[in-house]
Amino acid sequence: MDNYLIGILGGLIGSILTLVVGKSLEILQKSKEHKYELEKQFFVKKLSAAEAAVMQYSLFSDALSQLIILYSRYEAYETDIGKQLNDDLLKQIDEKIALANNASLNIANAISLYFDLQSDFSKNQIISSFYDTLNSLGPYSENVEKTFQQYLNYKGTELEKEAHDIYLNA
């Protein structure tokens, strides 16, 4: 009878230990899965922020390329069609700059949240140049908008040509 009781007790203890070890391993596995899921979500957010920054850089790069084309065409195309083409190109440039400006605050917040800006990342010459260029475009965009509004105010008056010339130079 003692052997029988020892056998039952041994089986019961073995079953309990198996359950405890199994549940412990399951908890450990879930903890690791949770950690990996958080790391994955962080990586996805960081990737999205980087993609948005590259997209904004691309928009500004296109806008600057179009500005170069626009300024090179001003003297060559003094016809009405040339002016219309230049106005259309300027409108596209304004749209790209406005789109990039609208997204810049969100992108800056995302970059500062997901990237350690105290590291070598902020010392990267390309990124520093990108932000310098981004900051330098603000006054130009405002100047173009102000001179365009001034041109619209003087449209139909004797100062229209002068206001148009100022707008084109802006």
TORKOL-4160 file (C-alpha; in steps of 0.2 Angstrom, whole numbers, padded with zeros to 4 digits, m for minus):
170
<pt num="1" X="0000" Y="0000" Z="0000"/>
<pt num="2" X="0015" Y="0012" Z="0003"/>
<pt num="3" X="0021" Y="0009" Z="m0014"/>
<pt num="4" X="0004" Y="0012" Z="m0021"/>
<pt num="5" X="0003" Y="0029" Z="m0011"/>
<pt num="6" X="0020" Y="0033" Z="m0016"/>
<pt num="7" X="0016" Y="0030" Z="m0035"/>
<pt num="8" X="0000" Y="0040" Z="m0034"/>
<pt num="9" X="0009" Y="0054" Z="m0025"/>
<pt num="10" X="0024" Y="0054" Z="m0037"/>
<pt num="11" X="0012" Y="0054" Z="m0052"/>
<pt num="12" X="0003" Y="0069" Z="m0044"/>
<pt num="13" X="0019" Y="0078" Z="m0040"/>
<pt num="14" X="0026" Y="0075" Z="m0058"/>
<pt num="15" X="0010" Y="0081" Z="m0066"/>
<pt num="16" X="0010" Y="0097" Z="m0055"/>
<pt num="17" X="0028" Y="0100" Z="m0059"/>
<pt num="18" X="0024" Y="0097" Z="m0078"/>
<pt num="19" X="0010" Y="0109" Z="m0077"/>
<pt num="20" X="0020" Y="0122" Z="m0068"/>
<pt num="21" X="0035" Y="0121" Z="m0079"/>
<pt num="22" X="0024" Y="0121" Z="m0095"/>
<pt num="23" X="0015" Y="0137" Z="m0089"/>
<pt num="24" X="0031" Y="0145" Z="m0084"/>
<pt num="25" X="0038" Y="0142" Z="m0101"/>
<pt num="26" X="0022" Y="0148" Z="m0109"/>
<pt num="27" X="0023" Y="0164" Z="m0099"/>
<pt num="28" X="0041" Y="0166" Z="m0104"/>
<pt num="29" X="0037" Y="0163" Z="m0122"/>
<pt num="30" X="0022" Y="0176" Z="m0122"/>
<pt num="31" X="0034" Y="0189" Z="m0114"/>
<pt num="32" X="0046" Y="0186" Z="m0128"/>
<pt num="33" X="0033" Y="0188" Z="m0141"/>
<pt num="34" X="0026" Y="0204" Z="m0133"/>
<pt num="35" X="0044" Y="0211" Z="m0133"/>
<pt num="36" X="0046" Y="0206" Z="m0151"/>
<pt num="37" X="0030" Y="0214" Z="m0156"/>
<pt num="38" X="0034" Y="0230" Z="m0147"/>
<pt num="39" X="0051" Y="0230" Z="m0156"/>
<pt num="40" X="0042" Y="0227" Z="m0173"/>
<pt num="41" X="0030" Y="0241" Z="m0170"/>
<pt num="42" X="0044" Y="0253" Z="m0166"/>
<pt num="43" X="0054" Y="0248" Z="m0181"/>
<pt num="44" X="0038" Y="0250" Z="m0192"/>
<pt num="45" X="0035" Y="0268" Z="m0185"/>
<pt num="46" X="0054" Y="0272" Z="m0187"/>
<pt num="47" X="0053" Y="0266" Z="m0205"/>
<pt num="48" X="0037" Y="0276" Z="m0208"/>
<pt num="49" X="0046" Y="0292" Z="m0201"/>
<pt num="50" X="0061" Y="0289" Z="m0212"/>
<pt num="51" X="0050" Y="0286" Z="m0228"/>
<pt num="52" X="0041" Y="0302" Z="m0224"/>
<pt num="53" X="0057" Y="0312" Z="m0222"/>
<pt num="54" X="0064" Y="0305" Z="m0239"/>
<pt num="55" X="0047" Y="0309" Z="m0247"/>
<pt num="56" X="0048" Y="0327" Z="m0241"/>
<pt num="57" X="0066" Y="0328" Z="m0247"/>
<pt num="58" X="0061" Y="0322" Z="m0264"/>
<pt num="59" X="0047" Y="0335" Z="m0265"/>
<pt num="60" X="0059" Y="0349" Z="m0260"/>
<pt num="61" X="0072" Y="0342" Z="m0272"/>
<pt num="62" X="0059" Y="0342" Z="m0286"/>
<pt num="63" X="0053" Y="0359" Z="m0282"/>
<pt num="64" X="0071" Y="0366" Z="m0282"/>
<pt num="65" X="0074" Y="0357" Z="m0299"/>
<pt num="66" X="0059" Y="0365" Z="m0306"/>
<pt num="67" X="0064" Y="0382" Z="m0299"/>
<pt num="68" X="0081" Y="0380" Z="m0308"/>
<pt num="69" X="0071" Y="0377" Z="m0324"/>
<pt num="70" X="0059" Y="0391" Z="m0321"/>
<pt num="71" X="0073" Y="0404" Z="m0318"/>
<pt num="72" X="0083" Y="0398" Z="m0333"/>
<pt num="73" X="0067" Y="0400" Z="m0344"/>
<pt num="74" X="0062" Y="0417" Z="m0339"/>
<pt num="75" X="0073" Y="0427" Z="m0350"/>
<pt num="76" X="0071" Y="0415" Z="m0365"/>
<pt num="77" X="0052" Y="0414" Z="m0365"/>
<pt num="78" X="0045" Y="0432" Z="m0365"/>
<pt num="79" X="0030" Y="0427" Z="m0375"/>
<pt num="80" X="0012" Y="0425" Z="m0368"/>
<pt num="81" X="0014" Y="0406" Z="m0370"/>
<pt num="82" X="0031" Y="0406" Z="m0361"/>
<pt num="83" X="0023" Y="0416" Z="m0347"/>
<pt num="84" X="0009" Y="0404" Z="m0346"/>
<pt num="85" X="0021" Y="0389" Z="m0345"/>
<pt num="86" X="0031" Y="0398" Z="m0332"/>
<pt num="87" X="0015" Y="0402" Z="m0322"/>
<pt num="88" X="0010" Y="0384" Z="m0323"/>
<pt num="89" X="0027" Y="0378" Z="m0317"/>
<pt num="90" X="0027" Y="0391" Z="m0303"/>
<pt num="91" X="0010" Y="0384" Z="m0298"/>
<pt num="92" X="0017" Y="0366" Z="m0297"/>
<pt num="93" X="0032" Y="0372" Z="m0287"/>
<pt num="94" X="0021" Y="0381" Z="m0275"/>
<pt num="95" X="0010" Y="0366" Z="m0272"/>
<pt num="96" X="0025" Y="0355" Z="m0269"/>
<pt num="97" X="0032" Y="0367" Z="m0256"/>
<pt num="98" X="0015" Y="0369" Z="m0248"/>
<pt num="99" X="0013" Y="0350" Z="m0247"/>
<pt num="100" X="0030" Y="0348" Z="m0240"/>
<pt num="101" X="0028" Y="0362" Z="m0227"/>
<pt num="102" X="0012" Y="0355" Z="m0221"/>
<pt num="103" X="0020" Y="0338" Z="m0217"/>
<pt num="104" X="0036" Y="0345" Z="m0210"/>
<pt num="105" X="0030" Y="0347" Z="m0192"/>
<pt num="106" X="0023" Y="0330" Z="m0191"/>
<pt num="107" X="0039" Y="0323" Z="m0199"/>
<pt num="108" X="0050" Y="0333" Z="m0188"/>
<pt num="109" X="0041" Y="0326" Z="m0173"/>
<pt num="110" X="0041" Y="0308" Z="m0179"/>
<pt num="111" X="0060" Y="0309" Z="m0183"/>
<pt num="112" X="0064" Y="0317" Z="m0165"/>
<pt num="113" X="0053" Y="0303" Z="m0157"/>
<pt num="114" X="0060" Y="0288" Z="m0166"/>
<pt num="115" X="0078" Y="0293" Z="m0169"/>
<pt num="116" X="0091" Y="0298" Z="m0156"/>
<pt num="117" X="0096" Y="0315" Z="m0162"/>
<pt num="118" X="0111" Y="0316" Z="m0150"/>
<pt num="119" X="0119" Y="0302" Z="m0160"/>
<pt num="120" X="0129" Y="0302" Z="m0176"/>
<pt num="121" X="0113" Y="0303" Z="m0185"/>
<pt num="122" X="0111" Y="0322" Z="m0183"/>
<pt num="123" X="0130" Y="0324" Z="m0188"/>
<pt num="124" X="0126" Y="0317" Z="m0205"/>
<pt num="125" X="0130" Y="0330" Z="m0218"/>
<pt num="126" X="0116" Y="0325" Z="m0230"/>
<pt num="127" X="0103" Y="0327" Z="m0216"/>
<pt num="128" X="0110" Y="0343" Z="m0210"/>
<pt num="129" X="0110" Y="0350" Z="m0227"/>
<pt num="130" X="0092" Y="0344" Z="m0230"/>
<pt num="131" X="0086" Y="0353" Z="m0214"/>
<pt num="132" X="0097" Y="0369" Z="m0219"/>
<pt num="133" X="0089" Y="0369" Z="m0236"/>
<pt num="134" X="0071" Y="0366" Z="m0228"/>
<pt num="135" X="0074" Y="0381" Z="m0217"/>
<pt num="136" X="0080" Y="0392" Z="m0230"/>
<pt num="137" X="0065" Y="0390" Z="m0242"/>
<pt num="138" X="0053" Y="0397" Z="m0229"/>
<pt num="139" X="0057" Y="0416" Z="m0233"/>
<pt num="140" X="0057" Y="0413" Z="m0252"/>
<pt num="141" X="0040" Y="0404" Z="m0251"/>
<pt num="142" X="0033" Y="0419" Z="m0241"/>
<pt num="143" X="0040" Y="0431" Z="m0253"/>
<pt num="144" X="0033" Y="0423" Z="m0268"/>
<pt num="145" X="0016" Y="0423" Z="m0259"/>
<pt num="146" X="0017" Y="0441" Z="m0254"/>
<pt num="147" X="0022" Y="0447" Z="m0271"/>
<pt num="148" X="0009" Y="0437" Z="m0280"/>
<pt num="149" X="m0005" Y="0445" Z="m0268"/>
<pt num="150" X="0002" Y="0462" Z="m0272"/>
<pt num="151" X="0002" Y="0458" Z="m0290"/>
<pt num="152" X="m0017" Y="0453" Z="m0289"/>
<pt num="153" X="m0021" Y="0469" Z="m0279"/>
<pt num="154" X="m0013" Y="0479" Z="m0293"/>
<pt num="155" X="m0020" Y="0469" Z="m0308"/>
<pt num="156" X="m0030" Y="0481" Z="m0319"/>
<pt num="157" X="m0021" Y="0496" Z="m0314"/>
<pt num="158" X="m0006" Y="0506" Z="m0321"/>
<pt num="159" X="0005" Y="0497" Z="m0308"/>
<pt num="160" X="0001" Y="0480" Z="m0314"/>
<pt num="161" X="0016" Y="0478" Z="m0325"/>
<pt num="162" X="0028" Y="0484" Z="m0312"/>
<pt num="163" X="0019" Y="0472" Z="m0299"/>
<pt num="164" X="0020" Y="0458" Z="m0311"/>
<pt num="165" X="0039" Y="0461" Z="m0314"/>
<pt num="166" X="0042" Y="0461" Z="m0295"/>
<pt num="167" X="0032" Y="0445" Z="m0293"/>
<pt num="168" X="0042" Y="0437" Z="m0307"/>
<pt num="169" X="0058" Y="0442" Z="m0299"/>
<pt num="170" X="0052" Y="0435" Z="m0282"/>
